[in-house]
Amino acid sequence: MLKSRLNFFSELAMILHTHSTGSGEPLVLIHGLFGSYENLAGVARALSDQWQIISIDLPNHGQSPHAEQMDYPGMVADLAATLDSLELTKVAMLGHSLGGKLAMAFALAYPERVTKLIVADIAPVNYPRSHQNVFAGLNAVKLTEISSRGDADKQLAEHISEVGVRQFLLKSLHKSAEGFNWRFNLPALEQSYDQLLKAPQSDSKYSGPVLFIKGAESDYILPQHRPQILSYFPAAEAKIINGTGHWLHAEKPAAFARLVRDFLLSQHTKK
């Protein structure tokens, strides 16, 4: 189902913004919702000694182009076009949260292009709405009236109590000569939110090596997700990082990077 729609979307595909570092076999890093490629900068630094790291800004995020809508077929086409532009035919891929869903969708659509897949704290399932307060906070920020990030933080705080969440969002607040604006395309993200919550749809499998890394205190990957995971990724294995939540790569970066490195260096036979 997913791949059948790619021919249409490939004609509309955008080239996404990338940042490359290191050398060696290519490893693509894909961040999550409301973020940018810089969210995985710690992972990039830790692994660039052995791999060429290609960090990607999702559509409607960071410095990538904006579009009115987002869904997985469109994003897969964007990612394929971006890798083509870099002349990368085969890559290892690591995605966190929304980026993990895109990485899974890409591997299902183009299994021959993915050598190994690492999925950080997300499953190929439908999720309920959980960002209503984030959208409310972002929409409450009066961009034309604020004069500092502190002003924006105060307005966000009326809807978002978690300091860490506000700090994460404020990383995408950009100041130019014209004033402040969000690097992400807020209207498009809000309009496309229900599509992004869905499981990637595919009638195929990716039989190559897959590692799911779960934050022990996160509920994004649950035991009941195992059948769905194995139906798409029969060779999947899982690791848990204790003392971490959904932002496991930021909470315990050394442990996260070690798991990724060990998996990438391990010998797997693609089924």
C-alpha positions in Angstrom: 0.0 0.0 0.0 2.8 2.4 0.9 5.0 1.7 -2.0 2.1 1.9 -4.5 1.7 5.6 -3.6 5.3 6.4 -3.9 5.3 6.8 -7.7 2.8 9.7 -7.3 4.7 11.3 -4.4 8.1 10.9 -6.1 7.2 13.5 -8.7 6.5 16.0 -5.8 9.4 15.0 -3.6 11.5 17.6 -1.9 15.2 17.6 -1.2 15.6 17.8 2.6 18.2 19.7 4.4 21.1 17.6 5.6 24.3 18.0 7.7 27.1 15.5 7.2 30.1 14.7 9.3 32.6 11.9 9.7 33.6 9.3 7.2 33.0 5.6 6.6 29.8 3.7 5.9 26.8 6.1 5.8 24.4 6.3 8.8 21.3 8.5 8.4 19.9 10.1 11.6 16.3 11.3 11.7 14.9 13.4 14.5 11.4 13.5 16.0 8.4 15.9 15.9 9.0 19.6 16.6 12.8 19.0 16.4 15.7 19.4 14.0 18.8 17.5 13.0 20.6 19.1 15.9 18.6 17.0 18.3 20.8 14.0 17.5 24.0 15.9 17.4 25.3 14.0 20.4 24.8 10.7 18.6 26.5 12.2 15.5 29.5 13.2 17.5 29.8 9.9 19.2 29.7 7.9 16.0 31.4 10.1 13.4 34.7 8.4 14.2 33.6 5.3 12.3 30.7 6.4 10.1 29.7 9.1 7.8 26.8 10.7 9.6 24.0 12.2 7.5 21.7 14.1 9.8 18.4 15.1 8.2 15.8 17.8 8.9 12.3 16.3 8.5 10.0 18.1 6.0 8.4 21.2 7.7 11.2 21.1 10.3 14.6 22.9 10.7 16.0 24.1 7.4 14.1 21.7 5.2 11.4 22.9 2.8 7.8 23.4 3.9 4.7 21.7 2.5 1.1 22.0 3.4 0.7 18.4 4.4 2.8 15.5 5.7 2.2 11.8 5.6 4.5 8.8 5.4 4.4 8.1 1.6 5.3 11.8 1.0 8.1 11.7 3.6 9.5 8.4 2.3 9.6 10.0 -1.2 11.4 13.0 0.2 13.9 10.9 2.0 14.5 8.7 -1.1 15.0 11.8 -3.3 17.4 13.3 -0.7 19.5 10.2 -0.6 19.5 10.0 -4.4 20.8 13.6 -4.5 23.7 12.5 -2.2 24.3 9.5 -4.3 23.7 7.2 -1.4 22.2 3.9 -2.5 22.5 2.0 0.8 22.6 3.3 4.3 22.1 2.3 7.9 19.3 4.3 9.4 18.5 5.6 12.9 15.3 7.4 13.8 13.9 8.7 17.0 10.1 9.0 17.6 8.5 10.4 14.4 11.9 9.9 12.8 11.8 6.3 13.8 8.4 5.9 12.1 9.8 7.4 8.9 12.8 5.2 9.1 10.6 2.1 9.4 8.3 3.3 6.6 11.4 3.8 4.4 12.8 0.4 5.2 9.5 -1.3 4.3 9.3 0.6 1.0 13.0 0.3 0.1 14.4 -2.7 2.0 17.3 -3.0 -0.5 18.5 0.5 0.5 18.7 -0.1 4.2 21.6 -2.1 5.6 20.6 -1.9 9.3 17.7 -0.1 11.0 17.7 1.4 14.5 14.4 2.6 16.0 14.5 4.8 19.2 11.5 4.6 21.4 8.6 4.2 18.9 6.7 1.3 17.4 4.9 0.8 14.1 1.5 1.3 15.7 -1.3 4.0 15.8 -0.8 6.4 18.7 -3.5 8.5 20.5 -3.3 12.3 20.5 -0.9 13.5 23.2 0.4 16.9 22.1 -2.7 19.1 22.5 -1.0 21.2 25.2 2.1 21.6 23.0 0.1 22.9 20.1 -1.9 25.2 22.4 1.3 26.6 23.8 2.9 27.1 20.4 -0.2 28.8 19.1 -0.3 31.0 22.2 3.1 32.6 21.5 2.6 36.0 20.0 5.6 36.0 17.7 5.1 39.6 16.6 5.1 40.9 20.2 7.9 39.0 21.9 11.4 40.5 22.2 13.2 37.5 23.6 13.1 33.8 24.1 12.2 34.5 27.7 9.0 36.2 26.6 8.2 33.1 24.5 8.9 30.8 27.4 6.5 32.7 29.6 3.7 32.3 27.1 4.5 28.6 26.5 4.4 28.0 30.3 0.7 28.9 30.4 0.1 25.6 28.6 3.3 23.5 29.1 4.5 23.0 32.6 7.5 20.9 31.8 10.6 23.1 31.6 12.5 20.5 29.5 9.7 20.4 26.9 9.7 24.2 26.6 13.5 24.3 26.2 13.3 21.7 23.5 10.6 23.7 21.6 12.5 27.0 22.0 15.5 25.5 20.2 13.3 25.9 17.0 12.6 29.6 17.7 14.5 31.6 15.2 15.3 35.3 15.2 15.8 37.1 11.9 15.8 40.7 10.9 12.0 40.5 10.5 11.6 39.1 14.1 10.9 35.7 15.6 9.5 32.7 13.9 9.3 29.0 14.4 11.6 26.9 12.1 8.9 24.2 12.0 5.8 24.7 10.0 3.3 24.8 12.8 0.1 25.0 10.7 1.1 22.0 8.6 2.2 20.0 11.6 -1.2 20.7 13.3 -3.1 19.8 10.2 -1.1 16.6 9.5 -0.9 15.5 13.2 -3.4 12.7 12.9 -1.6 11.3 9.8 1.7 11.3 11.8 0.1 9.4 14.6 -0.7 6.5 12.3 1.3 3.3 11.8 3.2 3.2 8.5 1.0 1.1 6.1 2.7 -1.6 4.2 2.1 -5.1 2.8 5.8 -5.9 2.9 8.4 -6.7 5.5 11.9 -5.6 6.2 13.9 -8.8 7.0 17.2 -7.1 7.7 18.7 -6.4 11.1 16.6 -4.1 13.3 17.2 -2.8 16.8 14.5 -1.2 18.9 15.8 0.8 21.8 13.3 1.6 24.5 13.4 4.0 27.4 12.5 2.0 30.5 10.2 4.8 31.8 8.6 5.5 28.4 5.3 4.0 27.3 5.9 4.4 23.6 6.9 0.8 23.2 4.8 -1.7 25.1 4.6 -5.5 25.2 1.4 -5.5 23.2 3.3 -3.9 20.3 5.5 -6.9 19.9 3.3 -8.8 17.3 3.0 -5.7 15.1 6.7 -5.1 15.3 7.6 -8.7 14.3 5.0 -8.7 11.6 7.0 -6.0 9.8 10.4 -6.7 11.2 10.9 -10.4 11.8 14.5 -10.1 12.7 13.9 -7.3 15.3 15.7 -7.3 18.6 15.2 -4.9 21.5 17.3 -3.2 24.2 16.1 -1.2 27.2 18.0 1.7 28.7 17.1 2.0 32.4 16.5 5.4 34.0 15.4 7.0 30.7 12.1 8.1 29.2 11.2 9.0 25.6 14.3 11.2 25.2 16.7 8.3 26.0 19.4 9.5 23.6 19.7 12.8 25.5 19.2 11.4 29.0 21.9 8.7 28.7 23.8 9.6 25.6 26.8 7.3 26.3 24.6 4.2 26.9 22.6 5.0 23.8 25.6 5.5 21.6 27.2 2.3 22.9 24.1 0.3 22.0 24.0 1.8 18.5 27.7 1.2 17.9 27.6 -2.4 19.1 24.6 -3.1 16.8 26.2 -1.5 13.8 29.5 -3.4 14.3 27.8 -6.7 15.0 27.6 -9.3 12.3 24.1 -9.9 11.0 23.0 -12.0 8.1 20.1 -10.4 6.2 17.3 -12.8 5.9 
